[in-house]
Amino acid sequence: MDKNDKFKDIMEEFESFSPTEKDIEKINNLADAYKDKSEEDIFFEIIKINEDMESTMSDEEYERVFRQLESLRPMLNEEQLEKLDKILYILGR
């Protein structure tokens, strides 16, 4: 599968995504909560969230999260890819 095919698949997934008002509110709250945090603080938060996810999700659900992260690669620029790689490395992926 080439980059264009991956991008098309991702766009198809987003077409079916219709966030509720509650989802939008959560996203806005998260953006507000993290806007003044350093990159290091955010990495520590990601580690904590990962630990919570690992203990509360089934193996299948947990793996699905990482597959979704990987599917975002075609839309990221070089700097974002480096940060994603750093996060995945820290999480042992």
C-alpha positions in Angstrom: 0.0 0.0 0.0 1.5 3.3 -1.0 1.3 6.6 0.7 -1.7 7.8 -1.3 -3.7 4.6 -0.5 -2.9 5.0 3.2 -4.0 8.6 3.1 -7.3 7.6 1.3 -7.9 5.0 4.0 -7.4 7.5 6.7 -9.7 10.1 5.1 -12.4 7.4 4.8 -12.1 6.8 8.5 -12.5 10.5 9.2 -15.5 10.7 7.0 -17.5 8.5 9.3 -16.2 10.4 12.4 -18.8 12.8 13.7 -17.9 14.1 17.1 -20.6 15.0 19.5 -20.8 18.3 21.4 -19.4 16.4 24.4 -16.5 15.1 22.3 -15.7 18.6 21.0 -15.9 20.0 24.6 -13.4 17.3 25.8 -11.0 18.1 22.9 -11.2 21.8 23.8 -10.6 21.1 27.5 -7.6 18.9 26.6 -6.2 21.7 24.4 -6.6 24.2 27.2 -5.1 21.9 29.8 -1.9 21.3 27.7 -1.4 24.5 25.9 1.1 25.9 28.5 2.8 22.7 29.3 6.4 21.9 28.2 7.0 19.1 25.8 8.7 17.2 28.7 5.5 17.6 30.9 3.4 16.3 28.0 5.7 13.2 27.5 5.3 12.4 31.2 1.5 12.7 30.8 1.6 10.4 27.8 3.5 7.8 29.9 0.9 8.0 32.7 -2.0 7.7 30.2 -0.3 4.7 28.5 0.0 2.9 31.8 -3.7 3.5 32.5 -4.7 2.4 29.0 -2.5 -0.7 29.3 -4.1 -1.7 32.6 -7.7 -1.0 31.6 -8.0 -2.0 27.9 -8.0 -5.4 26.4 -4.9 -6.3 24.4 -6.8 -5.9 21.2 -8.1 -2.4 22.1 -4.6 -1.3 23.2 -3.0 -2.5 20.0 -5.7 -0.7 18.0 -4.6 2.6 19.5 -1.1 2.1 18.3 -2.3 1.0 14.8 -4.3 4.3 14.7 -1.2 6.3 15.7 0.8 4.6 13.0 -1.9 5.3 10.4 -1.4 9.1 11.1 2.2 9.0 9.7 1.3 10.1 6.1 -0.2 13.3 7.5 2.7 14.3 9.7 5.6 16.5 8.8 9.2 15.6 9.7 9.2 17.2 13.1 5.9 15.6 14.0 7.2 12.2 12.8 10.3 12.6 15.1 8.0 13.4 18.1 5.8 10.4 17.3 8.9 8.2 17.0 10.1 9.5 20.4 6.8 8.8 22.1 6.6 5.3 20.6 10.2 4.6 21.7 9.5 5.8 25.2 6.5 3.5 25.4 8.6 0.6 24.2 7.0 0.3 20.7 
